[in-house]
Amino acid sequence: MTYYNEDRSFTNFVHRNLALPIIYQKLDWVEQNTDPIYLQQIDIDNGIDYIMLD
């Protein structure tokens, strides 16, 4: 699980500092509050990092 935690930390950094302010805000996408355990499951199983609402 160590590699996953490191990868997730990087993903979270990029998401917060680049994707949200530069991309998603311009598209008027809003991050949906999602159970962290469910997010981890869909990330590992399907490569989905976040759920956004359009």
N, C-alpha and C positions, 0 to 999 in steps of 0.2 A: 504494500500500500504506500510505501515511501515515494515511489515514482509518481503515483497518482497525486499525492498531496503536493509535490513540487510542481507538477504540471498544472494542477488546479490553482495554485497560488499565482502562477504566471498568467493563466487565463483570467483570473479575477482582476489582476492588475491591469491587463490590457483592456478588459471589459469596462472597468471603472474609469480609467484615465484616457482611453482613446475611443472605444466603440460608443459608449453612452454619449459623451459630449459632441463627438464629431459626426457620427453616423446616425445613431438611433434618434437623437434629438431632432435632427433635420427631417427625419421620416415620421416624426410624431409617434414613435413606438415607445411603449412604456413597459418596463420590466414587471412581470407578474410575480407577486409573492408566492413562492412555491416551497413546499417542505424540503429542507436540505437533504434529507435521506432519499426522497424521490428524485431530486436533481442529481444526486450522485449515481443513483441507479440508471437513470436515462442517459447520463453522460457515459458511464462505463459500457452500457449495453448498446446505445445508439449514437453516441457522439454528440448528444445535445447538451450544450452548456447552460443555456438560459431559455426561458420561455418569455416571449415578448408579446404584448397586445398591440394590435394595429388600430 
